[in-house]
Amino acid sequence: MRHSLKIAAFFSTLLLAAPAFAQEVVAEAVPDSGDTAWILTASALVLMMTLPGLALFYGGLVRTKNFLSVLIQCGAIAAVSSVIWIVAGYSLAFSASDGTVIGNLQNIMFSNMFAMRDGQTIGELVFGLFQMTFAIITPALIVGAWVERARFGWVVAFSALWSLLVYVPVARWVWGNGFLANQGVIDFAGGIVVHTTAGVSALVVALMLGKRIGFPRTLMLPHSPALTVAGAGLLWVGWFGFNGGSALAASDDGAATAIIVTHLAASVAALVWMLIEKIKVGKATAVGFATGAIAGLATITPASGSVGPLGAIILGVLAGLVCFYAVHLVKGKLQIDDSLDVFAVHGVGGIMGSILLAVLVSPTFGGNGYAEGMAMGSQLWAQIKGVGIVGVYSAVVTLIIGYMVSMVIPMRVSEDQERDGLDISSHGERAWDMD
């Protein structure tokens, strides 16, 4: 009888303790509501960067007869990239497998994604949504290389294949615990994954397509600097979600710091760009202000989780200087019709920020310091190697995809269509009522 009472008391104790244990387990499995709310907001901000930010920024820079075509291309790329990402792209980039080059299909159609990823405080579905917005804007950046002359069908087909064959593998290598991440490559928010891939690919596409009719003799002025500045403003605000959201938590030492250095670098780069214009041509322009800001934003992106304000100022100054002269080198001296300076601004900026963060992450410059086992030299080598591998891969695969698609759909519209403008010749509409 005495033993029976002891056994009964033991099980009673277990039953009383069970709810507490259950609460502990549930508490560990529940995503943090504050972090979740921030990443959902950041996802909306990054989507806004493409629709309508990038569309307006690029659209204002083209001639009136091609404005609608830019908006439609950005929208179509956003749509096709979203479908590819949900169906298979996310799984290939981020599935929890041992593949360091490509993942598997365990998360096909966003399946099996209701648990939190290791080391995160948000659900995997939220993480997949946030990453989708990056997969959208990256191929959309390349639009600036082919505006006013690329065939719409080719644009959509190329962008779909590029998303799957360039963006997805590189995202795996750097952000999905792939081989570059394992070698210590740092890319907080996309200097390599986004800006290097898009910038290098844009240069290749511009060379493949050839120059617009009249380039460089004919002056092809932006039809609406006002829309370009408005688009740049939307991009600037959206970049707070781009870089701040990449902390994957609503925190001072993550999101807030990334946003502060992002804003600082953009501000400095815009001021430097306008100063150079004032010195060289006598006037600071609205387009120069907008382009300088975007150059600063692209340059700080890979380093926004690693550097402090001093590092942001240095990167901002260099973004204004280097990207300004890169534009004149590509279009002026080399006469490559990368129409809206995708390589000179996004490519050069992203590459420069990705490499220089190896120096600026040092506590000497107010950075976060190096990971265990890394020093300035080893980090610099890792960054150079990461940029080099991704740059070469992007160029080669872009070349292959471009020619493969052109065997089915011609890359370029006819001369008559180009002279008429793509708004009418490709879409049968006008952006503005000219009556």
N, C-alpha and C positions, 0 to 999 in steps of 0.2 A: 504493500500500500504506500509506504514511504517513498519507494522508487517511482511508483506511478505518479505521485504528487510532484516529484522532482522533474520528471519528464514533461509533465503537463506545464510546469512553471517555465521550463526551458523553451517549449514551443510558443507559450504565451509571450515570452520576451521577444522571440523572433518575429511573431506576428505584429507586436507593437513597434518594433524597429523597422519592419518592412516598408511602411510608408515613407519613413525618413530616407531609407536607401533609395527607394523609387524616385523620390523628389530629387535626390542628388544626381541620379542617372539622367532624369529628364532635364534637369537644369544644365547638365553638360551638353545635351544634345540639341537644346533650343538655340537658334541663332540670336545674336544680339540685335535687338530691335533698332537701336540707334545706328549701328553700323549698316544694317540692312536698308534703313531709310536713306542713308547717305549714298550708298551704292546705287540704289534705284534712282535717286536724283541725279547722280553723276552719269548714269546711263542715258537719261533724258538729255543732259547737257551735251554729251558726246554725240548723240544722234543729231542734236541741233547744229552741231558743227558742220555736218554734211547737208542736212535739210533744215534750214535754208542757208546756213553760214557760208559754206564753200561754194554753193551754187551761185549765191549773190556776189561773192568775192571774185570768182572767175567770170561770172556773167557780165559784170560791169567792165571787165578788162577787154572783152571782145567787141567787135563792131555790132551795130544795131541789128543787122540782118542775121546774126548768129546767136543772139541772146537766149532765145527760147531753147535752142538746141543744147546749150550748156545745162540749163535747168533740167531738161528731159533726161539727158545722159546721167547727171548726178542722181536723179530719182530712180532711173532704171537700174543703175549699178547698186544703189541701196537695196532695191527689191531683190535682185538676183543674188547678191552677196548674203542677204538675210536667209534666203531659202537654203543656199548651200551650207551656211554655217549651222543652221538647225538640223538639217538632214544628216550631215556627216562631218562638216568642218570642225565643229567643236570637239567631237569625239576623237578625231585624228590628231588634233592639237593638244588636248588636255586630258584624255582618258588616263585612268590610273593603271598604266601598264609599264613594263620595263623598257619599252622601245625608246631609244634616245634619238632616233631619227624621225619616226612617225608613230602615232598611237594606234589604237584599235577602234572597233566600232561598237564598244559596249555602251556608249551613250548616243547611239544613232537615234535620230528624231527627238533629241533631248530626253531620252529615257534614262531611268535609274539615276536621277539627279536631284533627289530630295534630301539627301544627307549633306552635311557640311564637309568641305574638303579639309584635309589635315592642315592644322595650323591656322585656320581661318575662323572667323566668327560670323560668317554669312553662309546662307544655303548655297548649294552648288548651282541651283537654278538661277539665282541672282547673279552669281559669278559668270555663268554662261551668257546671260543677257548683257552684262557689262562688256564682256569680251566681244560680243557680237557687234557692238557699236564701233569697235576698233577695226573689225573685219570689214565693216561698211566703208569707213572713211579712207582706208588705205588704198584700195583700187580707185576710189573716186579722186584722189589726189592726182592720179596720172592723167585725168581729163585735160589738165592744163597743157599737156604736151601735144595733143592732137586736135584741139579746138579748131573750128572753121574749115576742116577738110576731111575728117574721118567719117566713114560710112557708119550709120547708126547700128545696123545689124552686126557689123564687125566689132564695134565698141562693146556691145552687150555680150557677144560670144567670147571675145578676148577676155573681158573682165571676169566672166564666170570661171573660165579655165585658169586665169591668173590667180584668182582667189584660192582655188583648190590646189594648184601646183606650186605656187610661190608663197603666198601668205601663210597658208596652213602649215607647211613644213617648217618655215622659219619661226613661226610662233611656237611650234613644238620645241625646236632647238634651244630657244632662248627662254621662253616662259613656261614651257611644259616639262621642265626637268629633263631637257634634252642634252645633247653632248656639249653644246656651247655653254649652257648653264653649269654643267658639271666641271667645266674648265675655268669657271670664275668670271665669265662675261657678265657685266652689269648693263642692264637696259631697263630702267625703272618704268618708263611709260611709252617707249617706242622709237627711240632714236635709230635703232637698228631694225627692229621688226616692222616699223611703219615707214619712217622717213628714208632710210637707206634703200629698202626694197622699192618703194614708190619712186624715189628720186632717180636711182640708177635705171629702173625700167622705163621711166619717162624719157630719159636721154636716148635709150635704145629705140624706143618707139618713134621719137622725133626723127632719128636718122633713117629708120625704115620707111616712114611716110614721105619724107622729103619736105621741102619748104612750101609754104603757102604761095599762091600766085602773087608775084610782086615783091616777095621778101628777098633781100632786105631793102630794096630800093624804095618801095612804096611805104609811106608812113602809115602804120596801122595803129591809130590812137584808140585808147579805151573810150567806149561810147558813153559810159556813166561812172566817173570816179566816185560819185555819191553812193552808188550801189556797192562799189568795191569797198569803200570805207565802212558802210553798214555791215557788209558781209564779214569784214575783218573784225568789227566789234563783236559780232556774234561768235566768231571763232575764238576771240580773246576770252570772252566770258565762258564759252564752252570748254576752253582749255583748262579751266579750273576743275571741271569734272574729269577731263582727260588725265591730267597729272595728279590732282588731288584724289581722285577716285582710285588711282592705281595703288594707293596705300591700303586699300581694301578695308579701311576702318576710319571712323570719325575720331581722329586723334590730333593732339597738338604736335607731337613729334613725327607724325606721318602726313596726314592730309593738310593740316594747316601750314606746316613748313613748306610742303611741295607747292601749295598755292602761292605763298608769299614769294618764293624764289622765282616761280613762273611769271608772276606779275612784274617783278623787278626786272628780270631779263628782257621781257617784252618792252617795257618802258624805256630801258636804256638803249636797246637796239633801234627803236623807233626814233629816238632823239639823235642817235649817231647817224642814222640813214639820212634824216633831214638836214643835219649839219653838213654832211658830205655834199648833198644836193645844193645847198646854199653856196658852198665854196666853189663847186664845179660849174653850176649853171645859173647861179644867182637867185634861185627861188627854191623854197622847200614846198614840195607838192603833196597833195592828199594821197595820191597813189604811193608816193615814197613813204609817207608815214605808215600806211597800211602794210606795205610790203616789208618795211623794217620791223614792224611789230611781229609779223608772221615769222620772219627769219629768227627773231629772238625766241619766240615760242618753240619753234622747231629745234633750236639749238639747246635749249634748257631741258627739253623733254627727257632725254635719257638720264640726265644728271639730277633731276628735280628731287629725287629721294636721297641724294648723296651729298649735295653741296649746300653751303650756307649763303647768306647774302653777298659776301665778298665774291664767292665763286660765281654767283648769278650775275653780278655786275661785270666781271671779267668776260663771261660768256656772252653777255649782251653787247658789250663793246666789240668783241670779235665777230659776232653775228652781223652787226651793222656794217663793219668794215669788209669782212671777207665775202659775205654774200653779195654786197653791192658790187664789188669788183668781179665776182663770179658771174653775175648777170651780164656784165659787159664783155667778159671773156667768151662766154658761150655764144651769145648772140652777135656781138660785135666782131671779135677777132676770128673765132671759129665759124661764125655764121651758121650755127645749128639752130633751126627754128623750133626750139623748145618754147612754144609760144608764150606761155604764162610763167616761165622760169621755175618749173617744178624742180629740176635738178639743182639749179643755182641757189634756190632758197631752201627747199625741203631736204634735198639730197646732201648738199654741202653743209647745211646747218646741222642736220641729224648726224652726219659722219663726224663733223668737228666736235659736237657736244659729246658724242659717244667715246671719242678718243681722249679728249681733254679732261673728262671726268676722272680719269686715272690719276691726274695730277691734283685736281681741285678737291677730290674727296679727302685729301690729306688734312689733318687737323690744323696744319700751318695756315691753310686758307679757309679755315672754319668749317671744313667738311666733317662727315661722320666717322672718318677713319676707315682703315682697310679690314677686310674679313680676315679671320685667322689663317695664317699661312701665306698671306698676300702682302706685298709691298708695292711701292710705286712702280718699280720696274716690271714686276710680274703682272701687275694689273694693267699696265700700259700695253704689254705684249698680248695679254688676253683680249683687250679691247680692239687692238689693231687686227688681230687674227679673226675676231668675230666679224668686224666690219668687212674685212677682205673676203672671207668665205661667203658671207651673205651677199655682198656686192657682185661677186663673180657668178654665184648661183642665180641671182636675180637676172643678170644680164643674159646669161645663156638660155635660161628657160623662157624668158620674155621673147627672145629672138625666135626660139622654136615655136612657141604658142602663136606669135604674130604671123609667121609664115604658114603654119598649119591652118589657122582660121582663114587666112587670105586665099587658100586653095578652094575654099567653099564660098566665102563672102569676100568680095574685093575690099581692101583696106580703105581705099580713098574714093570719094565721090568724083564725078566727072568735072571737067573744067567749067562747063556751063552751070552745073549745080553749085560749084564753089563760088562762082561770080554772082549767082542769084542769091546766095546765102542759104544756110542749112535750115533755117526756120521754115522757109517756103518749100525748098526743094526736097527736104527729107520729112518734114512734118505737116506741111500744108497749112501753116498758121503764121501769124505775125505777132511778135511780142507787143508792139505798140501800134495803135491806130494812127496812121499818118495823115488821115483826112483832115 
